[in-house]
Amino acid sequence: MSGVLVGIGGPSGTAVRHWAGAIRIRGRHYARVRTDDQGRFTARLAPGSYRITGTSASYGGGKGECRASGRVRLRAHHTTHVRVVCQLK
């Protein structure tokens, strides 16, 4: 799996923000990975269904939870791309 941690929303015309942070992956297995400075991350996991959340110091002081939309299904021998979103108001 590969993905990105982003902040979206805010005032009209605000661009998507890519943030460094931590990603938690829960399901058949549990993993915690760090993103790079552009919010990118990768993880190698067994096939299955996972719930993916993230946090960033740039969102709610690191206490706000960011989420992928719904559960993410990973299949054997495929790379699944995930976007973990921090919803800005």
DAHUPE-V590397 format. One record per residue. N is the residue number from 1. RES is the residue in three letters. PHI is phi in whole degrees, 0 to 359 (NA if undefined). OMEGA is omega in whole degrees, 0 to 359 (999 if undefined). Layout:
<<N & RES & PHI & OMEGA> <N & RES & PHI & OMEGA>>
//
This chain:
<<1 & MET & NA & 171> <2 & SER & 228 & 181> <3 & GLY & 193 & 181> <4 & VAL & 214 & 176> <5 & LEU & 256 & 185> <6 & VAL & 227 & 170> <7 & GLY & 253 & 178> <8 & ILE & 231 & 180> <9 & GLY & 104 & 183> <10 & GLY & 95 & 181> <11 & PRO & 300 & 179> <12 & SER & 307 & 179> <13 & GLY & 87 & 179> <14 & THR & 286 & 180> <15 & ALA & 284 & 174> <16 & VAL & 297 & 179> <17 & ARG & 252 & 177> <18 & HIS & 257 & 188> <19 & TRP & 238 & 170> <20 & ALA & 286 & 178> <21 & GLY & 177 & 181> <22 & ALA & 236 & 179> <23 & ILE & 242 & 175> <24 & ARG & 247 & 181> <25 & ILE & 238 & 182> <26 & ARG & 234 & 179> <27 & GLY & 169 & 178> <28 & ARG & 304 & 176> <29 & HIS & 230 & 178> <30 & TYR & 241 & 176> <31 & ALA & 214 & 174> <32 & ARG & 226 & 181> <33 & VAL & 228 & 176> <34 & ARG & 262 & 174> <35 & THR & 269 & 171> <36 & ASP & 275 & 182> <37 & ASP & 294 & 179> <38 & GLN & 260 & 177> <39 & GLY & 83 & 182> <40 & ARG & 280 & 177> <41 & PHE & 211 & 173> <42 & THR & 222 & 176> <43 & ALA & 207 & 176> <44 & ARG & 252 & 183> <45 & LEU & 224 & 176> <46 & ALA & 291 & 176> <47 & PRO & 305 & 179> <48 & GLY & 152 & 181> <49 & SER & 253 & 185> <50 & TYR & 227 & 172> <51 & ARG & 257 & 185> <52 & ILE & 238 & 178> <53 & THR & 230 & 179> <54 & GLY & 210 & 174> <55 & THR & 221 & 177> <56 & SER & 212 & 176> <57 & ALA & 298 & 180> <58 & SER & 280 & 182> <59 & TYR & 232 & 179> <60 & GLY & 61 & 180> <61 & GLY & 62 & 180> <62 & GLY & 89 & 182> <63 & LYS & 258 & 178> <64 & GLY & 281 & 181> <65 & GLU & 261 & 177> <66 & CYS & 254 & 186> <67 & ARG & 221 & 165> <68 & ALA & 280 & 181> <69 & SER & 284 & 180> <70 & GLY & 70 & 177> <71 & ARG & 282 & 181> <72 & VAL & 254 & 178> <73 & ARG & 262 & 177> <74 & LEU & 256 & 178> <75 & ARG & 246 & 179> <76 & ALA & 298 & 174> <77 & HIS & 64 & 176> <78 & HIS & 228 & 173> <79 & THR & 262 & 178> <80 & THR & 260 & 179> <81 & HIS & 259 & 186> <82 & VAL & 234 & 174> <83 & ARG & 244 & 178> <84 & VAL & 262 & 191> <85 & VAL & 251 & 170> <86 & CYS & 258 & 185> <87 & GLN & 277 & 179> <88 & LEU & 269 & 179> <89 & LYS & 258 & 999>>
//
